[in-house]
Amino acid sequence: MPILHWLNDEEARKTSTHVPYRLLEADSTLSHGEPTSENMLIQGDNLEALKALLPYYAGQVKCIYIDPPYNTRSAFEHYDDNLENSLWLSTMYPRLEMLRDLLADDGSIWVSIDDNESHYLKLLMDEVFGRENFVSNVIWQKKSSPQANAIWLSDNHDHILVFAKNKGVWRPNLLPRTEQTNSRFSNPDNDPRGTWASSDFTISLTGGQRGAQYAKTGVSENIYELTTPSGRKLLPPKGRCWGARYEKYLELIKDNRLYFGENGSNVPRVKKFLNEVQDGVVATTLWLRDEVGDNQDSKREVKVFNDEEIFATPKPEALLKRVLTIGSNSQDIVLDSFLGSGTTAAVAHKMGRRYIGIEMGDHAVTHCVPRLKKVIEGEQGGISKEVNWQGGGGFHFYRLGETVFDEAGKINPKVKFPALAAHVWFTETKTPLIGKKKKSASPLLGVHNEIAYYLLYNGILGDTTKDGGNVLTMKILRDLPAHEGERIIYGEQCTLSPDTLKRKRITFKHIPYDIKAR
């Protein structure tokens, strides 16, 4: 497979391995809604944020949508979009690697891009995800009219490159049937089975298979004269044969499955009833603005949340609704690491998906937080009426904290007990420690699914001598808050024998080696 090369590409391919793991620190003042929510809004560099997520979510994200800077040399207000091609590629490569590692085996990634970098991005994603996992290039009509000041051709579309983590496993969902898709079904002969649409009852002799659902034999058996209801004698059109043998043709006539036109003298067509078709339609690769919105729709949607500082390049909620309909189901995890104005998170929230959104700039607070708060309160813009959104749910706001390990591989001394406790709890339970902290610090972090989690670290038991209180001994075990069921205890050392640990239903995890951030 051809591999794309650019200036400093070797360094870019090593970047992800050198990014340090950072703690995720919750900010309750910017979080909103139900405290048990697993939805996350993270402010910080998305490369470091993605690395911080790996211990929690590797292989668990069902659908990823990103809308990275397009490298148009036009410097967005909220993004540095004036990157040279090599720098842009070096920026994207390690992020795509981490997104791949977060993606579930039956998941998919959707990337919005324009003509400036779409072909380079395709080669980059071929390398990261495998060319065999390329699904399609979706064309989205982002504008409704020609751009009058265009020097060459008016740019009226964007691309959405779609890759599967494993194309052999991933299957897209069907789109719901609409009045428009059902409008081609009618009932001109008043068939009691209801409305139907017709398809060709002939097959090309040169290899085409249109209308061949009943053809299971040689060509000669499908060439015969038939008589229409009006008495007209017909042979197949030149270069074609009928779509079934004569015996099958008689069965179709008996079952009123062939339609010969209003006067009963036309070439027959096969009837397919609406109540027999699949409950949904296969998505195409051309998405028109009438179906999924355009740039003007998206700017109107964002203006509701911040009319003083309009985000330059939002995407309409209807566009994200189609992506998430095809690529995810209820309660699946959706991730957007270039969250922008928050559209992906807003749509995922309304559609009952769990979501993780990452934004590096101040607009994580000025745009995303107020938008998601209004969603929780039941705002009725975008797709709300279409999905019958009534409000509810919640999200937790996080910032990137200290690195977990220092250069020697030891726990960073700046990491204090509360931060590491939150990290351990989140790693084990996939839920934030918010609301579980007690007035006085305790080595018992909490109980989740009947398993108690403990952390012996940073002198939590009052012994601040070297290794004091951080070693699991029989005395320390007796002093720990009691729990009748299974226990997982993190500490720097353990003096208890394997038999004792097994008998007391204890799993000991060693600090730093068993901390999931390596």
SEBABA-997147 format. One record per residue: x, y, z of N, C-alpha, C in turn. Coordinates in steps of 0.001 Angstrom, whole numbers, plus 500000, padded with zeros to 6 digits. Example, Ala and Ser with C-alpha at 12.3 -4.5 7.8 and 13.67 -1.06 7.14 Angstrom:
513190494310507800512300495500507800513200496700507800
512850497750507080513670498940507140512900500030507870
***
This chain:
500846498806500000500000500000500000500884501248500000
500600502227499123501382503470499117501272504187500465
502384504756500912502416505495502170502780506941501882
502052507853502470502279509279502277503516509726503059
504382510496502421505559511046503093505508512570503046
505915513194504124505951514638504200507078515043505139
507376516318505211508453516824506049508196516465507516
509176515802508147509093515409509570508026514344509820
507723513532508804506689512512509001507139511431509985
508430511140510050508901510116510994508646510548512431
508870511835512720508590512341514064507099512285514364
506285512598513362504828512577513568504343511180513911
504945510166513304504523508790513548504932508299514939
505832509025515604506253508649516951505604509506518032
504897510540517609504382511533518562503499510917519634
502575510052519229501591509538520184502234508757521323
503377508117521053504032507323522108504713508218523131
505007509474522783505709510378523698504767511311524460
503487511303524110502541512179524808502317511645526226
502516512451527260502338511959528639500868511773528979
500594510835529886499241510677530416498979511756531458
497853512400531313497458513418532292496182512990533004
496026513502534183494800513252534931493677514116534389
492456513638534510491280514426534189490687514947535481
490613516260535610490130516877536846488770517512536604
487773517049537319486403517531537142486228518922537749
485415519741537098485060521071537602483541521096537783
483116520966539023481683520878539306480952522179539007
481689523307538983481033524598538732480565524725537274
481185523975536376480789524026534969480020522786534534
479969521773535384479156520588535094477682520943535300
476800520144534732475377520501534804474518519257534674
473389519274535355472414518203535209472662517036536135
472222515859535730472259514670536575473692514292536956
473982514157538259475353513842538692475822512458538280
474899511553537950475290510197537555475609510088536059
475479511183535340475731511155533907477179510765533606
477373510012532532478716509642532073479202510546530947
478408511530530547478797512433529471479928513343529917
480882513581529020482080514332529376482326515462528380
482646516644528912483131517771528128484507518120528683
485539517990527861486917518160528311487520519375527628
488105520272528439488811521421527894490314521150527950
490968521252526803492400521026526766492845520562525399
494143520513525185494704520029523930494166518639523639
493623518458522430492937517184522182493892516002522074
495160516233521736496107515126521702496337514582523110
496548515478524066496735515049525454495440514511526048
494312515095525655493033514617526173492729513202525667
493021512948524397492803511602523866493690510585524580
494934510968524871495832510059525595495290509804527002
494743510857527622494188510703528969492967509784528976
492251509712527851491049508880527771491362507404527533
492521507097526994492834505722526623492676504721527764
493131505044528996492951504053530069491494503727530359
490600504653530047489191504460530363488404503858529197
488700504312527983487791504060526870488417503369525658
489616502835525771490228502146524635489308501030524136
488985501065522837488154500034522236486684500098522582
486203501233523123484814501297523573483954502321522834
484562503200522039483803504257521372483187503710520087
481873503828519951481168503251518804481239504151517565
481169505442517767481131506360516620481948507600516929
482878507938516039483686509151516166483357510065514998
483071511330515309482935512351514280483881513485514630
484689513916513675485542515080513909485455516020512716
485619517285513010485590518346512008486851519186512226
488020518673511817489282519370512106489439520614511257
490367521495511633490661522652510770491001522189509361
490526522917508382490618522460506992491913522848506280
492785523638506921494017524090506259493706524868504984
492841525875505122492421526655503954493231527925503763
494231528167504643495049529382504606494191530634504814
493132530486505601492249531637505814492053531953507291
492823531316508188492876531643509613491514531859510252
490904530791510727489636530901511437489803531728512711
488695532274513178488722533054514411489006532172515614
488455530956515629488597530071516783489675529015516608
490183528848515405491220527856515158492339528485514338
493539527995514538494619528344513628494489527438512416
493809527931511394493528527109510216494512527425509092
495643528061509440496616528469508443497866527600508555
497662526268508531498761525325508687499292524923507318
500589524852507202501159524297505987500790522819505899
500853522291504680500406520912504474501145519920505361
502459520023505447503227519067506246502894519195507724
502715520432508204502355520633509602500960520092509881
500055520299508932498688519797509084498693518279509178
499446517621508326499527516167508356500150515669509653
501186516372510130501823515991511394500884516201512576
499982517165512437498984517394513483497952516277513500
497531515844512325496447514873512237496895513446512540
498097513062512141498497511655512229498398511083513642
499042511676514661498956511066516001497547511092516572
496757512076516204495376512130516689494542511008516083
494753510733514814494049509621514176494465508288514800
495746508145515158496198506920515811495452506685517122
495335507733517940494661507572519235493168507356519046
492580508024518067491163507809517786490921506358517361
491824505820516570491710504404516186491739503500517413
492628503794518362492740502946519551491512503066520453
490845504200520416489634504377521218488415503732520560
488470503532519261487308503054518512487048501573518783
485775501228518953485371499833519140485576499060517843
485702497752517963485945496920516786484798497014515787
483581497271516278482424497427515384482048498896515224
483036499778515388482783501208515307483225501821513993
482923503120513837483268503850512614483703505263512963
484505505869512072484954507244512245484572508034511004
484061509241511221483582510125510161484340511451510284
485004511883509209485846513079509260485418514067508186
484980515247508603484626516303507654485895516988507154
485936517266505853487111517892505253486692518510503921
487490519448503408487191520013502091488232519549501082
488193520121499885489055519649498806490535519900499048
490882520870499882492285521211500083493103520053500641
492511519260501544493262518185502186492590516815502080
491461516726501391490703515464501419491501514286500870
492261514498499810492999513383499218494192512988500083
494832513984500700495920513668501623495376512945502861
494234513413503344493629512777504517493239511333504209
492740511086503010492382509712502632493602508791502721
494741509225502192495958508419502264496412508231503708
496285509282504508496678509203505913495807508180506651
494498508240506407493587507312507078493724505888506533
494089505761505258494396504427504729495508503780505537
496523504573505868497658504044506627497266503713508057
496520504593508713496200504413510136495132503337510332
494077503370509518492944502459509715492979501245508787
493807501301507752493848500224506778492968500551505585
493545500477504398492785500810503191491557499920503039
491663498697503536490548497763503429489362498166504298
489566499113505203488483499556506087487844500867505638
488243501356504466487581502539503915486151502175503522
485198502992503955483781502739503678483290503585502516
483461504916502635482907505769501586483364507208501759
483164507986500710483355509431500746481984510074500546
481422510590501614480107511231501554480273512668501083
479421513110500201479420514489499720478264515232500378
478599516314501087477578517125501764477453518472501067
476247518814500654475977520106500026475870521167501119
476925521961501284476977522923502389476429524301502023
476250524560500731475715525852500278474616525610499268
473699526576499177472552526416498275472712527150496967
473627528110496897473743528916495679475214529138495333
475510529488494084476894529733493685477491530916494435
478792530860494640479506531951495298479923532948494224
479342534151494257479503535107493164480948535545492963
481740535582494024483113536075493908484122534955493682
483650533743493380484567532632493124485352532895491843
486684532726491904487521532965490736487429531796489762
487359530563490280487313529387489421485929528749489519
485769527726490333484456527109490522483962527379491933
482676527565492087482095527810493411482109526525494231
482690526607495408482827525439496302481538525282497102
480717524316496721479414524146497367479290522858498156
480384522123498329480284520858499047481510520636499936
481338519786500924482427519237501728482394517720501597
483484517096502041483573515642502087483417515167503529
482911513966503707482976513268504992483559511888504697
484821511688505082485466510397504865485035509445505971
484610508255505581484098507268506526484981506022506497
485508505656507657486282504434507818485670503614508952
485754502304508824485378501402509914486641500957510636
486518500638511919487650500029512623487913498651512019
486850497936511730486940496617511101485749496487510160
485977496704508879484876496735507916484146495403507835
484847494317508165484199493016508150483191492847509255
483276493687510293482377493598511449481344494718511441
481788495927511077480895497095511163479786497029510120
478570497319510555477427497411509654476667498697509952
476419499513508931475693500763509155474219500507509416
473615501360510226472175501305510436471454501889509228
470231501448509023469396502031507993468861503383508460
468542504241507506467882505501507826466378505265507907
465691505956508793464235505777508881463560506144507568
462517505429507255461740505762506070460988507065506321
460919507892505325460238509173505428459058509211504459
458260510252504566457149510421503628457663510513502197
458836511138502046459400511279500702459815509921500140
460464509076500978460895507767500482459702506853500229
458609507087500958457411506267500762456511506789499640
456802508003499148455900508630498180455865507902496836
456913507100496547456919506383495269456027505137495313
455475504813496471454550503686496588453123504194496384
452383503514495549450990503884495298450194502594495064
448895502734494743448054501545494571447059501780493432
447571501916492198446684502246491069445681501156490732
445945499900491140444988498818490824444175498400492047
444234499221493119443468498956494346443734497559494908
444981497157494924445358495857495482445058495864496981
444371494865497500444018494851498937445241494753499857
446401494428499300447609494341500124448243495706500359
447685496745499781448163498092500051449049498654498948
449740499749499262450549500458498274451765499635497872
452243499884496648453382499150496119454150500025495140
455399499612494897456221500214493857456628499110492900
456917499459491658457220498433490661458686498466490246
459155497308489795460514497196489265460474496400487971
461527496521487203461590495915485879461496494386485964
460733493795485046460603492338484976461454491772483836
462484492521483415463364492027482363464812492057482836
465658491259482168467077491177482485467870491395481208
468941492150481301469799492378480144470519491089479758
470605490811478494471335489641478012472845489850478042
473275491088478330474721491378478359475275491376479772
474514490892480738475069490728482077474408491528483167
473580492518482833472893493270483872471896492416484623
471674492729485894470794491895486713469543492630487176
469256493778486567468080494524486985466818493697486772
466025493554487818464792492806487721464970491301487806
466142490843488266466444489410488206466148488670489493
465256489186490351465041488527491635464441487138491500
463795486843490377463187485523490182463968484665489178
465051485189488620465793484486487576466812483542488196
466592482233488058467512481242488607467814480154487568
467805480530486286468001479524485244468667480159484041
468793479417482958469448479916481769468613480936481021
469273481651480094468620482721479351467491482178478482
467705481046477816466717480540476857465369480259477514
465380479798478774464128479496479468463364480755479867
464031481896479762463389483155480126462958483955478900
463054483366477745462566484013476520461344483244476019
460203483867476141458952483243475718457930484348475454
456865483978474749455806484944474472454778484906475590
454385486084476058453328486152477068452183487008476544
451043486841477154449846487573476753449425488509477873
449297489808477581448897490786478590447396490676478841
446899491258479937445452491220480217444605491787479084
445174492699478273444401493269477160444409492378475933
445196491265475984445282490350474861446477490569473975
447290491555474283448469491848473476449541490779473695
450161490302472594451230489322472661452573490053472767
453420489606473723454699490293473946455847489302474033
456966489662473403458251489024473633459127490012474401
460192489551475068461065490496475795461630491542474842
461894492745475306462521493758474467463853493260473910
464292493841472822465535493430472181466707493546473160
467504492476473230468663492465474108468355492098475539
467102491711475824466718491392477194465900490097477225
465729489522478404464852488371478599463966488664479798
462938487829479975462062488039481137462807487698482432
462299488192483552462960488022484830462669486715485524
461927485799484877461621484503485490461246483511484398
461351482222484693460882481194483780459354481274483651
458819480598482634457384480689482374456554480185483549
457012479087484199456271478547485345456186479580486468
457304480270486739457305481289487790456450482482487372
456484482804486088455650483896485575454171483620485857
453737482385485662452337482044485921451998482186487410
452948481820488264452729481986489708452577483457490068
453389484318489449453307485764489711451973486332489226
451500485835488085450196486281487564449088485881488536
449147484658489016448119484156489924448096484957491224
449271485384491676449382486135492934449224487634492711
448869488042491480448713489465491151449976490252491514
451128489701491118452409490339491414452979491087490214
452295491045489075452770491753487889451749492818487497
452236493962487072451374495074486669451673495410485215
450610495463484395450758495677482970450319497077482545
450250497980483459449832499334483137448334499524483259
447915500770483176446505501117483386445596500426482386
446066500245481145445249499613480099445523498130479954
446434497584480784446721496154480762447466495674479543
448229496553478879448907496146477648450398496465477642
450917496993478745452329497368478792453218496166479115
454530496356478959455501495363479406455346495220480928
455255494006481455454960493834482883456082494343483798
455669494776484988456596495188486045456205494459487339
457217494173488165457002493404489394456568494344490521
455544493955491252455029494760492363455746494391493677
456205495410494385456819495227495710456032496075496686
455394495427497663454498496133498582455271496817499709
454757497979500113455416498753501163455546497948502450
454530497129502765454585496363504010455558495188503938
456207495006502780457187493934502632458628494440502603
458804495744502444460166496272502343460761496417503736
462085496505503808462761496627505095462402497942505766
462432497923507084462006499079507874463116500126507923
463378500728506798464440501710506688465022501693505296
465855502685505008466472502780503687467981502876503845
468697502356502868470152502409502873470601503835502577
471522504336503360472032505691503150472836505764501856
472707506862501153473504507097499950474719507947500311
475556508244499338476762509038499588476584510501499204
475396510894498780475111512284498441474087512826499425
474509513782500270473641514341501300473334515793500945
472107516042500535471701517373500100471245518220501284
471348519517501104471029520458502179469563520360502606
468672520007501678467263519864502033467047518725503026
467979517764503056467850516617503944468595516814505263
469796517423505215470645517478506412471115518882506764
470554519905506134470913521272506474472184521736505784
472472523044505928473673523628505332474320524602506309
475306525359505833476039526269506707475149527328507340
474185527803506597473307528833507140472446528284508275
471971527068508127471199526444509203472046526330510468
473289525890510317474135525674511491474454526984512201
474679528047511457474980529334512092473762529867512845
472572529652512292471359530062513014471209529276514318
471550527986514282471440527162515487472411527621516572
473645527947516175474665528351517145474368529735517702
473771530608516896473488531971517327472573532004518541
471743530985518700470832530912519847471612530828521155
472793530200521126473566529975522341474603531068522593
475051531744521537476027532816521692475916533732520481
475097534792520611474854535664519469475874536787519346
476837536850520296477869537879520236479129537385519549
479378536094519603480597535516519036480214534236518298
479817534398517040479319533272516264480491532417515790
480450531138516089481502530222515657481524530151514136
482727530149513543482856530344512103482398529150511279
482618527943511756482376526778510887481572525680511572
480409525989512129479629524914512766479009524009511721
478556522858512164477821521936511300476381521859511802
475402521693510908473997521652511329473688520377512114
472764520483513039472395519330513858471856518185512991
471146518515511919470583517463511065471686516628510426
472819517253510103473939516509509527474491515502510531
474677515943511776475186515038512812474153513977513171
472889514315513084471844513314513347471953512164512360
472213512483511102472340511409510115473582510556510401
474703511192510739475918510435511053475665509488512224
475066510013513299474860509194514493473768508143514296
472804508422513435471785507414513122472420506218512419
473290506492511463473942505423510714474989504702511565
475720505464512394476898504917513057476755504546514511
475587504711515113475475504409516543474042504066516919
473899503524518124472588503211518692472472503845520072
471295503758520653471056504339521966472078503833522976
472629504748523776473603504478524840475001504129524343
475224504112523032476586503965522531477397505207522876
478714505065522900479595506192523185479993506862521869
479779508175521813480135508998520660481236509955521097
482229510171520240483336511057520598483598512056519490
483864513311519896484275514361518974485429515110519621
486619515002519048487799515632519648488099517001519056
487258517483518134487306518861517647485894519427517821
485440519546519049484014519750519327483482521066518797
484332522078518682483892523351518120482801524003518941
481639524208518326480525524860519006479663523880519795
480010522582519752479298521608520568478186520845519868
478123520919518538477010520296517822476935518791518054
478070518098517944478053516639518104477520516248519471
477994516931520520477539516609521868476057516908522029
475597518026521490474182518394521598473290517360520921
473678516930519715472881515947518981472929514588519678
474116514180520132474236512905520845473367512904522095
473343514024522800472527514133524023471050513945523691
470580514633522656469171514541522283468796513155521757
469774512448521197469498511132520615469752509987521592
470077510303522841470241509264523845471546508499523753
472577509139523181473900508547523179474718509099524348
475676508321524804476686508867525711477750509555524859
478367510598525391479295511329524530480493511873525298
481569512071524533482787512710525017483144513788524012
483204515030524461483579516137523599484839516803524115
485756517140523210487031517765523591487187519071522831
487482520131523557487752521440522966488910522093523710
489820522727522972491012523272523612490860524723524038
490037525496523349489992526930523591488959527364524612
488865528694524772487901529250525725486470528936525338
486217528686524047484838528437523636484317527090524132
485186526275524754484662525114525482483727525595526585
484070526783527137483256527383528196482236528357527622
482645529155526628481750530198526116480698529684525151
480950528552524509480015528017523523479423526664523939
480318525710524243479848524337524483479038524214525769
479536524786526864478838524668528151477436525266528086
477282526527527631475909527068527583474998526313526628
475562525809525543474726525060524598474210523780525245
475083523027525902474660521773526521473729522021527701
473917523111528414472993523451529500471594523683528946
471503524408527840470195524660527231469572523365526708
470407522464526181469901521165525739469282520420526912
469988520402528032469488519717529230468178520344529702
468069521661529528466851522369529947465714522214528942
465976521551527797464904521238526865464747522168525689
465832522839525249465708523776524120465148523055522898
464444523813522040463699523215520940464239523579519560
465536523931519490466144524206518192466675522941517551
467260523100516347467896521973515677466955520800515452
467361519624515950466583518391515725465606518101516860
465456519016517806464680518721519025463281518216518740
462538518933517903461156518516517620461122517197516865
462088516996515972462123515777515175462311514536516036
463110514658517114463367513494517991462564513579519281
461631514560519343460784514740520527461621514958521787
462602515854521684463464516134522822462731516984523858
462770516536525119462073517233526197463009517697527313
464296517445527176465253517854528209465633516716529129
466627516996529993467083516007530956468524515601530714
469027514743531603470399514265531480471391515235532102
472649515065531785473678515922532349475018515671531695
476025516452532100477399516251531650478342516740532743
479558516223532710480606516658533629481703517354532838
482164518468533378483211519267532736484556518896533345
485550518662532489486882518271532945487942519162532317
489036519323533050490248519925532503491398518938532669
492433519132531879493605518278531992494449518711533180
494803517748534029495595518042535212497051517668535017
497698517324536123499114516971536097499341515663535337
500575515489534861500941514203534290500963513160535406
500566511949535106500486510906536128501879510461536572
502819510369535613504154509851535926505227510879535597
506334510815536336507466511657535999508354510933534991
509490511530534654510358510947533638510939509608534063
511026509358535373511575508095535876510513507001535949
509265507326535584508206506336535624507523506229536971
507870507110537905507220507101539215506040508064539205
505154507901540199504031508827540309504573510239540486
504081511134539678504473512532539770504200513039541183
505220513577541899505005514042543275503972515160543395
503673515822542282502660516877542320501239516308542360
501115515002542051499800514361542057499433514015543496
498419514633544021497987514403545391496872513353545425
496535512935546621495578511848546796494250512078546080
493610513246546221492292513410545571492342513212544057
493417513731543413493508513611541964493735512167541542
494653511460542233494901510073541872493694509197542205
493010509518543305491816508771543676490746508886542591
490564510095542071489584510304541013489975509516539766
491273509495539474491759508759538309491530507252538466
491883506708539626491708505277539882490233504896539823
489401505717540458487959505422540470487392505428539059
487763506448538289487256506565536931487754505403536067
489019505029536251489574503911535499488805502621535766
488456502405537027487804501155537420486311501144537119
485636502279537287484169502296537240483583503023536044
484402503792535341483951504635534220482976505718534664
482984506055535945482136507125536468483006508106537254
482639509387537311483434510353538066483264510172539566
484270510612540304484241510498541754483424511611542389
482918512517541585482119513625542095480948513095542911
480733513685544088479625513271544936479949512094545805
481123511479545624481497510308546407482557510658547456
483097511868547396484094512275548378483439512551549720
484095512152550769483556512364552112484158513634552695
483572514109553805484083515314554436485537515132554850
485898513965555346487284513660555680487793512615554701
489046512768554237489599511858553247489635510446553802
489360509491552932489331508091553344489965507241552252
490683506182552628491228505287551603490136504530550845
488938504442551399487820503820550692487224504844549730
487437504622548449486932505560547449485435505426547259
484938504195547424483517503950547263483262502510546863
481991502189546686481572500844546292480805500966544986
481187500155544015480537500180542705480283498747542277
479022498448541958478640497071541592479111496067542639
478945496454543913479252495606545064480753495351545257
481599496081544541483056495997544721483531497280545381
484307497132546460484853498293547163486251498604546628
486535499887546425487824500316545893488545501164546933
489818500827547179490634501525548173491910502026547504
492437503137548026493710503677547557494579504031548756
495737503376548857496726503676549898497819504513549260
497745505820549501498666506722548798498746508057549528
499940508653549494500125510030549948499767510213551417
500070509180552245499832509303553682498381509428554064
497485508799553297496048508938553531495653508436554912
496431507493555482496106506945556805496794507704557939
497405508827557603498006509656558651499470509409558900
500036508387558289501452508087558460502198508673557279
502954509743557514503630510446556427505084510042556277
505531509017557016506897508537556828507002507838555475
508232507578555059508452506948553763507704505611553698
506857505468552706506027504284552498505018504069553628
504938504984554558504018504790555672502572504819555221
501811503816555602500398503758555266500110503394553831
501144503288552995500937502959551587501168501477551311
501524500725552357501784499301552238500628498528552870
500091497571552126498987496779552646499540495671553554
499384495873554862499757494875555860498487494388556550
498625493372557394497445492887558114496893493968559028
497794494749559659497336495824560543496575496881559737
497142497273558593496463498266557753495108497733557300
495058496460556939493804495868556479492728495945557554
493131495686558809492148495764559907491648497190560118
492502498178559788492119499585559996491289500159558848
491254499462557718490499499979556575488996499875556835
488219500825556284486758500717556398486276499366555874
485382498751556599484972497373556305484094497292555060
484175496131554409483290495812553294483198494301553209
481983493763553113481775492319553148482111491624551830
482046492354550741482231491719549438483645491836548906
483738491817547590485037491884546915485670493255547103
487011493264547233487740494511547431488909494600546460
489114495788545904490287496080545085491060497179545790
492320496893546134493132497813546934494389498182546155
494572499477545936495786499994545313496762500413546409
498029500054546265499053500450547217500435500263546627
501459500723547363502824500638546845503440499264547089
502998498572548140503481497221548413502396496440549142
502563495101549181501630494240549906502423493131550597
502198492966551887502885491912552647501993490691552857
500774490730552417499870489594552592500157488517551549
500009487271551948500258486154551041499134486033550025
499418485384548870498360485174547867497158484428548440
497398483440549341496282482704549931495412483612550784
496062484498551546495307485435552387494462486376551526
495053486898550463494326487796549570493118487097548951
493326485839548544492230485091547933491125484828548943
491516484436550157490533484113551198489709485342551579
490346486492551590489649487718551989489066488473550787
489108487845549613488509488396548397489087489771548056
490417489833548102491129491076547840491957490932546565
491844491905545682492748492028544544493658493210544826
494949492958544923495903494052545192496494494529543875
496503495858543700497080496462542500498210497395542909
499350497197542246500588497865542638500700499258542020
501026500240542883501332501595542422502856501680542224
503374502099541078502658502717539964502297501764538834
502741500492538913502710499625537734501300499262537270
500344499219538186498977498849537808498068500052537606
498633501256537687497836502446537377497656502498535869
496425502538535416496149502491533977496372503853533331
497632504176533147497977505400532425499387505252531886
499704504059531373501067503798530933501063503325529483
***
